[in-house]
Amino acid sequence: MPQTDDCNRLPGAYQEFHDRIAAFIPQERIFCGPFTNLAYGDDASFYRLVPKIVLKVRTPEEVSRVLAEASSLKVPVTFRAAGTSLSGQAVTDSVLVYLSGAWKGLHIHDSAGFISLEPGVIGAEANFQLAPFNKKIGPDPASINAAMIGGIAANNASGMCCGTAENSYKTVESMKLIFVDGTTLDTADPRSRDAFLDGHPALVRELEAIRDEIAADPALTERIRRKFKIKNTTGYGLNSFVDFQDPIDILLHLMVGSEGTLAFISEVTYRTVPEHPHKASAMLYYKDIFSACQATIKLKKGPVSAVELMDRASLRSVEDKPGMPGFLKGLGDEAAAILVETRAPEKQELLSNIEAIQALVADIPTVHPITFMDAREDYEKLWNIRKGLFPSVGGARTPGTTVVIEDVVFPIESLALGTVELQQLMNKHGFPEGIIFGHALEGNLHFVFCPDFSKPVMVDNYQALMEEVADMVVGKYDGSLKGEHGTGRNMAPFVEMEWGRQAYAAMVRLKKAFDPENLLNPGVIINDNPHVYLENLKPMPAVNEIIDRCIECGFCEPVCPSRSITTTPRQRIALQRNMVRLRHSHDDALMKRFWEEYAYFGEQTCAADGLCSTVCPVSIDTGKFTKELRASQTTPRARKIAQWVADNFGCVLRGMRTGLKAANAIHGLLGTWLMGQLAGSLRELSGGRIPLWTKWMPKGITPPPFKDTAGQPEREVVYFPSCVVRSMGPAKADPDQRAVYEAMLSVLRKAGYGVRFPQGLDELCCGMAFESKGFFDQADQKVRALEAELRRVSDNGRIPILCDTSPCLYTMRRKIEPDLTLLEPVEFIHDHLMDKLQFTPLPDSVAIHVTCSSVKMGLTAKFKALAQACASSVTLPRGINCCGFAGDRGFNFPELNEAALDGLNEALPPETAGGYSNSRTCEIGLSKNSGIAYQSIVYLVDRATSPLK
């Protein structure tokens, strides 16, 4: 665990600040050590600053008091939501106010015309809640599945479709704000507006003065209007002074894109925009960039919602990926493509849009026929090409290098020339691997390259590139140096260059008016240091080939079960990289401390479920790395014990059954309350060494000898009951007191299936329990023995094989040759039994939990469909991913299970009668944290089915 005495060794005013805030923020939400603060201070940018203090705040009142104390002591504060921003606007070496894990308030009102969101709501969650109304929020950053509303609004983040018409600036209705002195404003509340105007006369006068000075200068007014016709997030939103007269309206719109430098956004209300149900997309391939850009200019006048440009290097970076069209490899060296999307409320209008688009570009020859696709599965393949561009470069880069993604905007008429010049500049300065793509309809280009910032020459090359890019974009084309990624530290030295002395002076004045002492995110947007973009570059040393491709984007964090209690995959990787750096610098004392704290924060509370790989843009499985780390730390004694267990597995299984039977007998004698008190006391006295007991602990069971049965012709299956199912029966409180294998056999009998069983079941195991603890040799020994027996009993794969536990089946699929057909219950019943059983839906409301292994096998839709065939109402709780039980980890680190299932109760309808999953240990944790019995989905199927007549 991190050392708490760090908070007693803070420098100067920070010690006093800590002591004051500790009076109203619990110590467990205050972090002062180098280990935790490096982890929590990490973001998606290529900058590294380590906060002195990290605060996990939960309420507006806490933020108000924190800011008041910080203002009193002149302590700078930076706000952080998801940390997916790319320009260094969410890092600090002072105080970091960390929102992730809270601030999830969401309210839809006025027939979904508006949505009010707290800053911790993930953008995709807002859209999910609006989907039933055919609405969505306007801003659509590519990171919307991880990015949170606080950052989306504060960065004026946008993406492929929203452009300048539906971004946060254009769709914001109101905000609730907290200022540097701790005072608040609700821009939608007349009384709050009046109180703010009365209480902040100097700020209001300065806003009015800047407004009037801009209005009195026609040239500056016209420049502001012209620059905001294209995407622009360089500096502050001076268009607020042109578009609005009322000082509160000006203030509201200044907050969009202010990057936490003017105030804290505690709530934002957006006007929603339509989400049209009918869409179609086409990839248009051209002989060169010029032709592609000419087509884009023509499409600007057409019924298009997005046009994405990809240069030849971009297409080349994904042409070998699965599912990519074969003709990509045959395109010429100068070829380029644009991905076009059109949307409509009605199908006929969509067809008309397609005709109009084809007519607009008919006079510009393509090198491949234009084919629009309106089936979701088809057009998503096209968008996967586009979405794969950034990851493809990140995943293929040399270990130790950094992925830099820059973001510029050209007036659309200059797009072709600007793109060619960007290509030339990257080659000139030593980045020939770079690619260029972007939102062509808005003239917004991203260029991506991979410097090794540990080499001074590469830092020099980066500086030279950025200086020439700035000269070209601003001086030659009067474009924007940032279109959607925010100014941050990355572009702060260039703000005056882009805007000119007069406009920049207005920005400096408004920053001073809001934040006289420069305490809110200092150094971001306004910065006098011309080299700040070259300082504090994040080191990215090679650690392990499994994780070296990580770009620290944070997309993994929403699905990580430990995200709210310890660390996430991104943070684990950042810590590992820092420990490599410490080893190279021979800082042995600090490295020793980092490893000590990593044991709990990084290793013990990692569920190793691998769900992170399903959302990672470069498919990194941090769980796999954790298992390898555990393997590297096993001792000879531990390996010897593991070998004995592997060699005597049946004996160990019998011992576990005996222990569970004894615990159940004591439970029966003492009752649940007294048993809970006794078990809790013993666990506490043992320092957590005795596993957690709950009333949902399964009974021990000893199965009878399994005997083969005959069935109907062509209906035969090999059934492998997992070792967990062979030893763990139902809990005392479970409604169905049969063993899982009894319910499974009942379903198979009704479907007319004959069943074969492997021989020597007591000794058979898939090896997952060994693998998860890092005993790879023993895991391999067990799975090889299992494979040999399954191959024998299945007639070398002629008969399909059913395993009743999803995680075990997933392990078998990974380790066993694919010529054996291996199925878990949901997939087997859905694909093979639905037409062989009579389903009669029960009048029950049930919940389902799709295990990590089932998600990774793509079974979510089948799981839901099967449950819906069995019950009248089915709930798949939103936001509940891995349950965090992770085999036996839920017994030893129950806080991981609790954190992973936080919000489960609130997500379940009050009428929920029971829960169903397909992993016995997961069901223990689900039952404990919901108070509802979770059992195998097989029980539900058995209750809802009968033989076909």
Secondary structure, 3 states (H helix, E strand, C coil): CCCHHHHHCCCHHHHHHHHHHCCCCCHHHEECCHHHHHHHCCCCCCECCCCCEEEECCCHHHHHHHHHHHHHHCCCEEEECCCCCCCCCCCCCCEEEECCCCCCCEEEECCCCEEEECCCCEHHHHHHHHHHHCEECCCCCCCCCCCEHHHHHHCCCCCCCCCCCCCHHHHEEEEEEECCCCCEEECCCHHHHHHHHHHCHHHHHHHHHHHHHHHCCHHHHHHHHHHCCCCCCCCCCCHHHHHCCCHHHHHHHHHCCCCCCCCEEEEEEEECEECCCEEEEEEEEECCHHHHHHHHHHHCCCCCCEEEEECHHHHHHHCCCCCCCHHHHHCCCCCEEEEEEEEECCHHHHHHHHHHHHHHCCCCCCCCCCCCECCHHHHHHHHHHHHCHHHHHHHHCCCCCCCEEEEEECCHHHHHHHHHHHHHHHHHCCCCCCEEEEEHHHCEEEEEECCCCCCHHHHHHHHHHHHHHHHHHHHHCCCECCCCCCCCCCCHHHHHHHHCHHHHHHHHHHHHHHCCCCCECCCCCCCCCCCHHHCCECCCCCCCCCCCCCCCCCCCHHHCCCCCCCCCHHHHHHHHHHHHHHHHCCCHHHHHHHHHHHHHHHHHCCCCCCCHHHHCCCCCCHHHHHHHHHHHHCCHHHHHHHHHHHHCHHHHHHHHHHHHHHHHHHHHHHCHHHHHHHHHHHHHHCCCCCCCCCCCCEEECCCCCCCCECCCCCCEEEEECCHHHHHEEEECCCCCCCCHHHHHHHHHHHCCCEEECCCCHHHCCCCHHHHHCCCHHHHHHHHHHHHHHHHHHCCCCCCCEEECCHHHHHHHHHHCCCCCCEECHHHHHHHHHCCCEEECCEEEEEEECCCHHHHHCCCHHHHHHHHHHHEEEEECCCCCCCCCCCCCHHHHCHHHHHHHCCCHHHHCCCCCCEEEECCHHHHHHHHHHHCCCEEEHHHHHHHHEEECC
